[in-house]
Amino acid sequence: MTVINGLDIEIVEEYKYLGVHLNNKLDWTHNTDVLYKKGQSHLHLLRRLRSFGVCGSSKRDRKRLNKLVRRAGSLLDCSLDSIEEVGERRMLAKLTSEGQEETQQTGQKGWLTPGLLSGLH
């Protein structure tokens, strides 16, 4: 305990104030960890919804997510890809991977059956 202006103040290593996790070292490690875990939890929910056929996002949602990505990039002083760029890169990687699997199975290079493409929505 420390006394400030006649009040007993408890000294703690970490404290949560207005949703921000502060520590006695004044670094952001714990707060970043909490935000990361929360983000992973939300992504897991989106993946589960997609598995039930609930997919897609509105133009407004994508715009807001891209704005968030740009802000995060400016805070970290780096350039981050937009949501669309990441999605296109993942789709291309998935198509390439499935094309290679198809080539191994059929011996016909670059041949993708409609059945392979049906799960890519």
C-alpha positions as CSV (number, residue, x, y, z in Angstrom):
1,M,0.0,0.0,0.0
2,T,1.0,3.5,-0.8
3,V,-0.4,6.7,0.7
4,I,-1.3,9.5,-1.8
5,N,-3.0,12.6,-0.4
6,G,-4.0,10.7,2.7
7,L,-5.6,7.8,0.7
8,D,-4.3,4.3,0.9
9,I,-3.6,3.1,-2.7
10,E,-3.0,-0.5,-3.5
11,I,-0.1,-1.2,-5.8
12,V,-1.0,-3.8,-8.5
13,E,0.9,-5.3,-11.4
14,E,-2.0,-5.1,-13.9
15,Y,-5.2,-3.2,-14.0
16,K,-8.1,-3.0,-16.5
17,Y,-9.5,0.5,-17.0
18,L,-12.1,1.3,-19.7
19,G,-11.3,-2.0,-21.4
20,V,-7.6,-1.3,-21.7
21,H,-5.2,-3.6,-19.8
22,L,-2.5,-1.5,-18.1
23,N,0.5,-2.9,-16.3
24,N,3.2,-1.5,-14.0
25,K,5.8,-1.6,-16.8
26,L,3.7,0.6,-19.1
27,D,4.0,-1.7,-22.1
28,W,1.2,-3.0,-24.3
29,T,2.0,-6.7,-24.3
30,H,-0.9,-7.9,-22.1
31,N,-3.4,-5.6,-23.8
32,T,-2.2,-6.8,-27.2
33,D,-2.5,-10.5,-26.1
34,V,-6.1,-9.9,-24.9
35,L,-7.1,-8.2,-28.2
36,Y,-5.5,-11.0,-30.2
37,K,-7.4,-13.7,-28.3
38,K,-10.6,-11.7,-28.7
39,G,-10.0,-11.4,-32.4
40,Q,-9.2,-15.1,-32.8
41,S,-12.4,-15.9,-31.0
42,H,-14.4,-13.7,-33.4
43,L,-12.6,-15.3,-36.4
44,H,-13.5,-18.8,-35.1
45,L,-17.2,-17.7,-35.0
46,L,-17.0,-16.4,-38.6
47,R,-15.5,-19.7,-39.7
48,R,-18.2,-21.7,-38.0
49,L,-20.9,-19.6,-39.6
50,R,-19.3,-20.1,-43.0
51,S,-19.4,-23.9,-42.5
52,F,-23.2,-23.6,-42.1
53,G,-23.5,-21.6,-45.4
54,V,-23.7,-18.2,-43.7
55,C,-21.0,-16.4,-45.7
56,G,-20.3,-13.2,-47.4
57,S,-20.1,-9.7,-46.1
58,S,-21.7,-6.4,-47.1
59,K,-19.8,-3.7,-49.0
60,R,-20.2,-1.6,-45.8
61,D,-18.6,-4.3,-43.6
62,R,-15.6,-4.8,-46.0
63,K,-15.1,-1.0,-46.1
64,R,-15.1,-0.8,-42.3
65,L,-12.7,-3.7,-42.0
66,N,-10.3,-2.2,-44.5
67,K,-10.4,1.1,-42.6
68,L,-9.5,-0.8,-39.5
69,V,-6.6,-2.6,-41.3
70,R,-5.3,0.7,-42.6
71,R,-5.4,2.3,-39.1
72,A,-3.6,-0.7,-37.6
73,G,-1.0,-0.5,-40.3
74,S,-0.4,3.2,-39.6
75,L,-0.1,2.5,-35.9
76,L,2.5,-0.2,-36.6
77,D,4.2,1.9,-39.3
78,C,3.8,-0.7,-42.0
79,S,1.6,-1.4,-45.0
80,L,-1.0,-4.1,-44.6
81,D,-3.0,-5.8,-47.4
82,S,-6.7,-5.0,-47.8
83,I,-9.3,-7.6,-47.1
84,E,-9.9,-8.2,-50.8
85,E,-6.2,-8.7,-51.5
86,V,-5.9,-11.3,-48.7
87,G,-9.1,-13.1,-50.0
88,E,-7.8,-13.2,-53.6
89,R,-4.4,-14.5,-52.5
90,R,-6.1,-17.2,-50.4
91,M,-8.5,-18.2,-53.2
92,L,-5.6,-18.4,-55.7
93,A,-3.6,-20.6,-53.3
94,K,-6.6,-22.8,-52.7
95,L,-7.2,-23.2,-56.5
96,T,-3.6,-23.8,-57.1
97,S,-3.4,-26.5,-54.4
98,E,-6.6,-28.2,-55.7
99,G,-5.3,-28.0,-59.2
100,Q,-2.2,-29.8,-58.2
101,E,-4.2,-32.5,-56.4
102,E,-6.4,-32.9,-59.5
103,T,-3.2,-33.3,-61.6
104,Q,-2.0,-36.0,-59.3
105,Q,-5.3,-37.8,-59.4
106,T,-6.1,-37.6,-63.1
107,G,-2.8,-36.9,-64.7
108,Q,-4.4,-34.0,-66.6
109,K,-2.6,-30.7,-65.7
110,G,-4.8,-27.8,-64.9
111,W,-8.1,-29.7,-65.0
112,L,-10.5,-28.7,-62.2
113,T,-13.7,-30.5,-61.9
114,P,-16.9,-28.6,-60.9
115,G,-17.0,-30.7,-57.7
116,L,-13.7,-29.2,-56.5
117,L,-14.9,-25.7,-57.1
118,S,-18.3,-26.1,-55.4
119,G,-16.7,-25.8,-51.9
120,L,-15.0,-22.5,-52.7
121,H,-17.8,-20.0,-52.1
